[in-house]
Each structure stands twice: as C-alpha cells, then as structure tokens.
Amino acid sequence: MIKLMRFMKPYRMTLVLVLVLAFAQSFANLYLPTLIADIVDNGVVKGDIGYIWRTGGLMLLVAIGGTICAIVGAFFGARVATGLGKIIRGKIF
C-alpha cells in the first residue's frame, strides 16, 4: 500500500476534494431526519404551516446539495481511479 501512495501524488488535492465531498454528502444525508423531526415537533404539532414550508424548503436544498456532492465526488473519484490505473499500467508495461 505504501508503494502505491507514491503514484497518488499527482492526485492528492483531488483525493482531498473527494473526501470533503463524501463528508458533505454524509452530513446532508444525516441532517435530513433531524429536519423531519423538527417539522413534526414544531410544525405539525403546533399547526404552523409556514414553518413546515420553510423547513421543507431547507430539506429540499439539503437533499439537492447532498446529491450534487455525490455526483461531483463520484466524477472526481473516477478520474483519480482511471489516472492511477494509467500510471500503474505505464510502470508495469
């Protein structure tokens, strides 16, 4: 594994970006149930339709943000994987 790390040097910043995007996606996915609980506790129980709409809109933004992070992270992860494969194949053959 340590020997493979030297081949990853050109992709360090991209790997950091992929990790940050994965963290952001995980945060978004884990934050949605909290927002649902807030809607039930503060919107449904109290009958505050405005709060339900505002929090629902926030949920939509969080879900879209998480999806964008997943797509961009997968794109850059694939670029790193193919680039690393190219480097390793070049060293072998």
Sine and cosine of phi, psi and omega as CSV:
sin_phi,cos_phi,sin_psi,cos_psi,sin_omega,cos_omega
0.00,0.00,-0.65,0.76,-0.01,-1.00
-0.90,0.43,-0.58,0.81,0.02,-1.00
-0.91,0.41,-0.53,0.85,0.02,-1.00
-0.96,0.28,-0.41,0.91,-0.04,-1.00
-0.88,0.47,-0.54,0.84,-0.01,-1.00
-0.93,0.37,-0.42,0.91,0.05,-1.00
-0.97,0.22,-0.28,0.96,-0.04,-1.00
-1.00,0.02,-0.05,1.00,-0.04,-1.00
-0.81,0.59,-0.68,0.74,0.00,-1.00
-0.92,0.39,-0.23,0.97,-0.10,-1.00
-0.92,-0.38,0.28,0.96,-0.05,-1.00
-0.85,0.52,-0.77,0.64,-0.05,-1.00
-0.92,0.40,-0.58,0.81,0.04,-1.00
-0.92,0.39,-0.63,0.78,0.05,-1.00
-0.90,0.43,-0.63,0.77,0.06,-1.00
-0.89,0.45,-0.67,0.74,0.04,-1.00
-0.87,0.48,-0.68,0.73,0.02,-1.00
-0.89,0.47,-0.67,0.75,0.02,-1.00
-0.91,0.41,-0.66,0.76,0.03,-1.00
-0.90,0.43,-0.67,0.74,0.02,-1.00
-0.92,0.40,-0.61,0.80,0.05,-1.00
-0.91,0.42,-0.63,0.77,0.06,-1.00
-0.90,0.44,-0.70,0.72,0.00,-1.00
-0.90,0.44,-0.64,0.77,0.04,-1.00
-0.90,0.43,-0.69,0.72,0.02,-1.00
-0.89,0.45,-0.67,0.74,0.03,-1.00
-0.87,0.49,-0.70,0.71,-0.01,-1.00
-0.89,0.46,-0.69,0.72,-0.01,-1.00
-0.91,0.41,-0.57,0.82,-0.01,-1.00
-0.99,0.12,-0.31,0.95,-0.01,-1.00
-0.99,0.12,-0.43,0.90,-0.05,-1.00
-0.86,0.50,-0.71,0.71,0.04,-1.00
-0.88,0.47,-0.52,0.85,0.06,-1.00
-0.91,0.42,-0.65,0.76,0.03,-1.00
-0.92,0.40,-0.61,0.79,0.05,-1.00
-0.89,0.46,-0.68,0.73,0.03,-1.00
-0.88,0.47,-0.63,0.78,0.04,-1.00
-0.90,0.44,-0.63,0.78,0.04,-1.00
-0.88,0.48,-0.71,0.70,-0.02,-1.00
-0.92,0.39,-0.73,0.68,-0.08,-1.00
-0.94,0.35,-0.67,0.74,-0.12,-0.99
-0.97,-0.24,-0.37,0.93,-0.05,-1.00
-0.98,-0.20,-0.82,0.57,-0.08,-1.00
-0.94,0.33,-0.73,0.68,-0.05,-1.00
-0.89,0.45,-0.67,0.75,-0.03,-1.00
-1.00,0.04,-0.16,0.99,0.00,-1.00
0.96,0.29,0.44,0.90,-0.03,-1.00
-1.00,-0.02,1.00,-0.08,-0.04,-1.00
-0.91,0.41,-0.59,0.80,0.02,-1.00
-0.88,0.48,-0.66,0.75,0.03,-1.00
-0.90,0.43,-0.64,0.77,0.02,-1.00
-0.88,0.47,-0.70,0.72,0.01,-1.00
-0.91,0.41,-0.69,0.72,-0.01,-1.00
-0.90,0.44,-0.72,0.69,-0.02,-1.00
-0.94,0.34,-0.57,0.82,0.09,-1.00
-0.89,0.45,-0.63,0.77,0.07,-1.00
-0.90,0.43,-0.65,0.76,0.06,-1.00
-0.89,0.45,-0.64,0.77,0.05,-1.00
-0.87,0.49,-0.66,0.75,0.01,-1.00
-0.89,0.46,-0.69,0.72,0.03,-1.00
-0.90,0.44,-0.66,0.75,0.01,-1.00
-0.90,0.43,-0.66,0.75,0.01,-1.00
-0.91,0.42,-0.67,0.74,0.03,-1.00
-0.91,0.42,-0.67,0.74,0.04,-1.00
-0.88,0.48,-0.68,0.74,0.04,-1.00
-0.90,0.44,-0.62,0.78,0.03,-1.00
-0.92,0.40,-0.67,0.74,0.04,-1.00
-0.89,0.46,-0.67,0.74,0.04,-1.00
-0.88,0.48,-0.64,0.77,0.01,-1.00
-0.91,0.41,-0.69,0.72,-0.03,-1.00
-0.92,0.39,-0.74,0.67,-0.02,-1.00
-0.92,0.40,-0.64,0.77,0.04,-1.00
-0.89,0.45,-0.65,0.76,0.04,-1.00
-0.91,0.41,-0.62,0.78,0.01,-1.00
-0.88,0.47,-0.78,0.62,-0.03,-1.00
-0.95,0.33,-0.53,0.85,0.09,-1.00
-0.89,0.45,-0.64,0.77,0.04,-1.00
-0.92,0.39,-0.61,0.79,0.04,-1.00
-0.90,0.45,-0.66,0.75,0.03,-1.00
-0.90,0.43,-0.70,0.71,-0.04,-1.00
-0.89,0.46,-0.70,0.71,-0.01,-1.00
-0.94,0.34,-0.62,0.79,0.04,-1.00
-0.91,0.42,-0.66,0.75,0.03,-1.00
-0.91,0.41,-0.65,0.76,0.06,-1.00
-0.88,0.48,-0.63,0.77,0.02,-1.00
-0.90,0.44,-0.70,0.72,0.00,-1.00
-0.90,0.44,-0.71,0.70,-0.04,-1.00
-0.92,0.40,-0.67,0.74,0.06,-1.00
-0.88,0.48,-0.64,0.77,0.02,-1.00
-0.90,0.44,-0.56,0.83,0.02,-1.00
-0.97,0.23,-0.51,0.86,-0.04,-1.00
-0.98,0.18,-0.71,0.70,-0.11,-0.99
-0.98,-0.19,0.00,0.00,0.00,0.00
